Amino acid sequence: MDIHEDDISTKFSDLQEIDDYNIENDEDLPIIRSRINTPADDASKINRRKKNKEFSSLLKGDSSVRKEILNKIQVDNKIQATQFAANAKYKEERRRQLIWQRAMYEASSTPNNCVSLPWQYFGQIHESLYQYSTLFGAPLLELRIPGLGLESLPDELGLYCASLKVLSVQNNELTTLPDSILKLTNLTELNLVKNKLVSLPDRIGLLCNLRRIELANNLIERLPITFGALNQVCSPSFILTSINILCALNYARLIESTWSVIN
């Protein structure tokens, strides 16, 4: 019996669902037929039974025809699953974009142009943030994104957000800071509390306008020598794991600061 793809699609359109694709004999046919949704209307029921009978005859026929039909079911389901996944991914991306854009819009109405997006576990900073100055005609001055699930900071942050004065990324998963953060020379406050940092950039001293830096609850054992150049920092907050950090500071600044050192 010759059968075309269009004919197969027509036969399948009346099935509500088929879970068992491995039909090896006629004993499986009642299982398929039992899953056919029959409407109450008598005329429709007659037509449906007629189509079911034709469909059953196809399955009872040549094994190659039966295999072709079942293969088409599998292919169609894979296509639908792929389309569903792509659609779900698009919707999630769009949802995140809208959340970021709303936070940016709200920031544009504040005097300090502060984008605040706490406890949204996105895992990354949305690229629309880098267009803040272009979209709203004002520089982005503050970025507060605790609990975002960040494992790293993108280089674009230093390239497109050089106007930042406050950067707060506490309660994330950061292990290192990129060298591009050293381009944020306007920073006056840097909050890195509760991350997994093991070190700071060697040239951290280039952030010469820093007045407050928070490093508590990290894995840092020593500070880079250039940390001593941050002479505007008052009472830095540290909970570090080694007395070796003291070599990075001069005696005068040590007297003025409050330290909590855990051996």
Beta strands, then each sheet from edge to edge (+ up, - down):
strand 1: 114-116
strand 2: 142-144
strand 3: 166-168
strand 4: 189-191
strand 5: 212-214
strand 6: 239-240
strand 7: 260-261
sheet 1: 1+ 2+ 3+ 4+ 5+
sheet 2: 6+ 7+
end
